[in-house]
Amino acid sequence: MELKWLEDFLSLVASGSFSRSAEQRHVTQPAFSRRIRALEAWLGVALIDRSTYPTRLTPAGEAFKGPAADLVKRLHAARAQVRGYQAVASDALVFAVPHTLAFAFFPGWLGQLKAGFGELPTRLMAGNVHDVVMTLVEGGCDLLLCYHHASHPVWLDPARFEGLTLGVERVRPFIPRTAAQDRHWQLPGTPDAPVPFLRYGPNTYLRRMVDTILDRATTPVHLALHYESDMAESLKAMLLAGHGLAFLPESAVSGELKRGDLVGAGGPEWSLDMEVRLYRDRANVRPELEQLWEHLLSTAAASPAA
């Protein structure tokens, strides 16, 4: 039996929908369904009544809700307690951060944080959005730094997780300065001259953001796919080498913009603002984390934008 099976079941109880719970748990619906069936197989009883719609629990499922919630709560409390003992040996705070934020936003933000808070031993765990979110959910880090947008929210149970907004990150299209006067590189492109396009992979958060921008465009967009990668840094390298247009967070190209290597392509209709959020597990009461969180809350309260 795996802890995530119990958390999946409780998510389904709360949402009443396999599709919504799969999205909240950052897995595909078939994978989520397999995990629910795995839990049922381990218990030896059906928890979901699959003869009706919408989703409804069986009597066994109703009876299992309370014990499942209690088990999850106890396991997370035990993990937090053990991690508290580990902190005696190492006071470094562990951040789980998506690759793009790890390269672009995190170094500058951490420098500003240290200027106001003081020296802060840290350890960074970088990965894709799904993996870093699950790292927090499964107790593998102290803090999660991630993007948030209303069209594709990162869902974390507010009863268990506390979050705050650190800033806003704008995603917009960029092209090499050498192509700035070339009409073939200008959005929205034309059927006979589509814009060379560098795209994120299908299972990435930034791909969803770019698709949102393109889907809401008021004029048809004509793009010719030249390259695809899950990594924003890889798209930036191809962009700088002149292979096509790429949508990137502004913090990822701030240096290149200052040097004049890149220019923005298109007006504000081709951009999208995402929040940069920081999350913690309320059950994690490490003193170092408590002190940092209090500092962040007081800083946010004092900010004019708060």
C-alpha positions in Angstrom: 0.0 0.0 0.0 1.3 3.5 -0.9 0.5 6.8 0.9 -0.4 8.4 -2.4 -3.2 5.9 -2.9 -4.8 7.2 0.3 -4.3 10.8 -0.7 -5.8 10.0 -4.1 -8.9 8.5 -2.5 -9.3 11.5 -0.2 -9.0 13.8 -3.2 -11.7 11.9 -5.0 -13.9 12.0 -1.9 -13.5 15.8 -1.8 -13.9 16.5 -5.5 -16.4 13.8 -6.5 -14.7 13.6 -9.9 -12.0 11.4 -11.3 -11.0 14.1 -13.8 -10.8 16.9 -11.3 -8.9 14.8 -8.8 -6.4 13.6 -11.5 -5.7 17.2 -12.4 -5.3 18.2 -8.7 -3.0 15.2 -8.1 -1.0 16.1 -11.3 -1.5 12.7 -13.0 -3.4 11.5 -16.0 -6.9 10.3 -15.4 -6.0 6.7 -16.4 -3.1 6.7 -14.0 -5.3 8.1 -11.2 -8.0 5.4 -11.9 -5.3 2.7 -11.7 -4.2 4.0 -8.3 -7.7 4.0 -7.0 -8.1 0.4 -8.2 -4.8 -0.5 -6.6 -6.0 0.7 -3.3 -9.2 -1.2 -3.7 -7.2 -4.4 -4.5 -5.1 -3.9 -1.4 -8.2 -3.5 0.7 -10.0 -6.3 -1.0 -13.2 -4.2 -1.4 -14.7 -1.7 -3.8 -14.6 1.9 -2.6 -16.3 3.5 -5.7 -19.7 2.6 -7.0 -19.0 2.4 -10.7 -22.6 1.6 -11.6 -23.8 5.2 -11.2 -22.8 8.7 -12.2 -21.7 11.1 -10.8 -19.1 9.4 -8.7 -20.4 7.9 -5.5 -18.8 5.9 -2.7 -19.8 2.4 -1.8 -20.8 1.7 1.9 -17.2 0.4 2.3 -15.9 3.7 0.8 -18.0 5.8 3.2 -16.7 3.7 6.1 -13.1 4.1 4.9 -13.1 7.9 4.6 -12.5 8.6 8.3 -9.7 6.0 8.8 -8.0 7.1 5.6 -7.9 10.7 6.6 -6.6 9.8 10.1 -3.9 7.6 8.6 -2.7 10.3 6.3 -2.7 12.9 9.1 -0.8 10.6 11.4 1.8 9.7 8.8 2.5 13.3 7.9 2.7 14.3 11.5 5.2 11.5 12.1 7.3 12.5 9.1 7.4 16.1 10.3 8.5 15.0 13.8 11.3 12.8 12.3 12.4 15.6 10.0 12.6 17.9 13.1 15.2 15.6 14.6 17.1 15.5 11.3 17.2 19.3 11.3 19.5 19.2 14.4 22.2 17.8 12.1 21.5 20.1 9.2 19.7 23.4 9.3 19.6 23.8 5.5 16.1 24.5 4.2 15.1 22.3 1.2 13.4 24.1 -1.7 11.7 22.1 -4.5 11.7 24.3 -7.6 10.7 23.8 -11.3 13.7 23.9 -13.6 12.8 27.3 -15.2 12.4 29.0 -11.8 15.5 27.4 -10.5 17.6 28.9 -13.3 15.8 32.2 -13.7 13.9 33.5 -10.6 15.3 31.6 -7.6 18.9 32.9 -7.5 17.9 36.6 -7.6 15.0 36.1 -5.2 17.3 34.2 -2.7 19.8 37.0 -2.9 17.2 39.6 -2.0 15.9 37.4 0.8 19.3 37.0 2.4 19.8 40.8 2.3 16.7 41.3 4.5 16.6 38.0 6.5 20.3 37.1 6.8 22.3 34.1 5.8 20.1 31.1 4.8 21.6 27.7 4.3 19.6 26.1 1.5 19.4 23.0 -0.7 17.7 23.1 -4.1 15.8 20.2 -5.6 15.0 21.0 -9.3 12.5 19.1 -11.4 9.4 19.4 -13.5 6.3 20.9 -12.0 4.6 17.6 -11.2 7.7 16.2 -9.5 8.4 19.2 -7.3 4.8 19.5 -6.2 4.8 15.8 -5.3 8.0 16.4 -3.4 6.2 18.8 -1.1 3.1 16.6 -0.8 5.2 13.6 0.1 7.3 15.5 2.6 10.6 15.6 0.7 11.2 19.4 1.0 10.4 22.3 3.3 9.3 24.8 0.6 7.8 24.6 -2.9 8.4 27.4 -5.3 6.1 27.3 -8.4 4.1 29.1 -10.9 0.3 29.6 -10.6 -2.2 30.7 -13.1 -6.0 30.6 -12.8 -6.4 28.6 -16.0 -4.0 25.9 -14.8 -3.8 26.2 -11.0 -1.4 24.1 -8.9 -3.9 22.6 -6.5 -2.8 22.0 -2.9 -5.2 21.4 0.0 -5.4 24.7 1.8 -6.2 22.9 5.0 -2.8 21.3 4.9 -0.7 23.7 2.9 -0.1 27.5 3.3 1.0 29.7 0.4 2.0 33.2 -0.4 2.6 35.1 -3.6 6.2 36.4 -4.2 5.7 38.2 -7.4 4.5 38.1 -11.0 6.3 36.5 -14.0 5.4 37.5 -17.5 5.7 35.0 -20.4 6.0 36.5 -23.8 7.5 35.7 -27.2 11.1 36.6 -28.0 13.2 36.6 -31.2 16.9 37.2 -32.0 17.7 40.9 -32.6 19.0 39.9 -36.0 15.4 38.9 -36.9 13.7 42.0 -35.5 13.1 43.5 -39.0 12.2 40.3 -40.7 8.4 40.2 -41.2 8.5 36.4 -41.4 9.3 36.4 -37.6 6.4 38.6 -36.6 3.3 37.2 -35.0 0.8 36.1 -36.0 2.5 34.9 -39.2 0.8 34.0 -42.4 -0.2 30.8 -44.1 2.5 31.2 -46.7 5.2 32.4 -44.2 4.6 30.8 -40.8 6.8 31.9 -38.0 9.6 29.4 -37.1 8.5 28.2 -33.7 10.4 26.6 -30.7 7.8 24.8 -28.5 7.7 23.3 -25.0 7.0 19.6 -24.7 3.4 18.4 -24.2 3.6 17.6 -20.5 5.1 20.9 -19.3 3.5 23.7 -17.4 4.8 26.4 -19.7 3.4 24.6 -22.7 0.0 25.0 -21.1 0.6 28.7 -20.6 1.7 29.2 -24.2 -1.3 27.3 -25.5 -3.5 29.6 -23.4 -1.9 32.6 -25.1 -2.3 31.1 -28.6 -5.9 29.9 -27.9 -7.1 33.3 -26.9 -5.5 35.1 -29.9 -8.1 37.1 -31.8 -6.3 36.5 -35.1 -5.3 33.1 -36.5 -1.7 32.1 -35.6 0.6 30.5 -38.2 3.6 28.7 -36.7 6.0 26.2 -38.2 7.4 23.9 -35.5 11.2 23.8 -35.7 12.2 22.4 -32.3 10.6 21.0 -29.1 12.0 20.6 -25.6 10.7 20.4 -22.0 13.4 22.8 -20.9 13.1 26.6 -21.1 16.9 26.8 -21.1 17.1 24.6 -24.1 14.6 26.7 -26.0 16.6 29.8 -25.0 19.8 28.3 -26.4 18.0 27.5 -29.7 16.5 31.0 -29.8 19.9 32.6 -29.3 21.2 30.4 -32.1 18.6 31.8 -34.5 16.4 28.8 -34.9 13.0 30.4 -34.2 10.7 32.3 -31.9 10.2 31.1 -28.3 7.9 32.1 -25.5 9.9 32.5 -22.3 9.5 34.0 -18.8 11.1 37.4 -18.7 13.4 36.5 -15.8 14.9 33.7 -18.0 16.1 36.2 -20.6 16.7 39.4 -18.5 20.5 39.3 -19.2 20.0 38.7 -22.9 17.6 41.6 -23.2 19.9 44.0 -21.4 22.8 43.0 -23.8 20.5 43.4 -26.8 20.8 39.8 -27.9 17.0 39.3 -27.9 13.9 41.5 -28.5 10.2 41.0 -27.7 8.0 39.9 -30.5 4.4 41.1 -30.6 2.3 43.3 -28.3 0.7 42.6 -24.9 -1.9 40.3 -26.5 0.8 37.7 -26.9 1.8 37.7 -23.2 0.5 36.2 -20.0 1.2 36.9 -16.3 1.7 34.1 -13.9 2.1 34.4 -10.1 5.2 33.0 -8.5 4.1 31.3 -5.3 5.8 29.7 -2.3 4.2 26.9 -0.3 4.8 25.1 3.0 3.2 22.2 4.8 1.6 23.5 8.0 2.7 20.3 9.8 6.3 21.2 9.2 7.3 23.2 12.3 11.1 23.3 11.9 12.3 26.4 13.8 14.3 27.6 10.7 11.2 27.4 8.5 9.0 29.1 11.1 11.4 32.0 11.3 11.7 32.4 7.6 7.9 32.1 7.0 7.2 34.8 9.6 9.8 37.1 7.9 8.1 36.5 4.5 4.7 37.2 5.9 5.8 40.4 7.5 7.6 41.5 4.3 4.5 40.7 2.2 2.3 42.7 4.7 4.6 45.7 4.5 4.8 45.7 0.7 2.8 48.3 -1.1 1.6 45.6 -3.5 0.3 43.4 -0.7 
